[in-house]
Structure formats: C-alpha cells, structure tokens
Amino acid sequence: MSTDIPEALTVNEVMAALRLGRSSVYDLIRSRKLPSFKAGRCRRISVDSLAAYIRTQTEENEA
C-alpha cells in the first residue's frame, strides 16, 4: 500500500475535491449518496466512495 495517496479522506479534503461547503458534504453523507465511516470521532470518506459518487453524478448528468 502506497503512503502517497490516502485510502480515506477527511471531510475537508472532500470539500476541496468537490469544491463544496461543509454543509453540502455532510448533506451528501446524511443522504447516503456519499458513504462514509467514523474513525474515532472523525468522519472519513474512502477514495473509492468519492470516485463512485463522482462517476454516478457524471453518468446522471450525461443521461
């Protein structure tokens, strides 16, 4: 496993990647459109979950 690319992202990293605000990211998490998990008290989003969300959004917008 490479240490260069994290397997799980913080909410702040997802905010930056999607260029969304904190509330919007948490809305996606609450609506289960963006799966996440808790690591201690922190919320994390897997890189695969983020990629799947982006892919789904892209496919929906192309249809």
Secondary structure, DSSP 8 states (H G I E B T S, - for coil): --SSS-SEEEHHHHHHHHT--HHHHHHHHHTTSS--EEETTEEEEEHHHHHHHHHHHHHHHH-
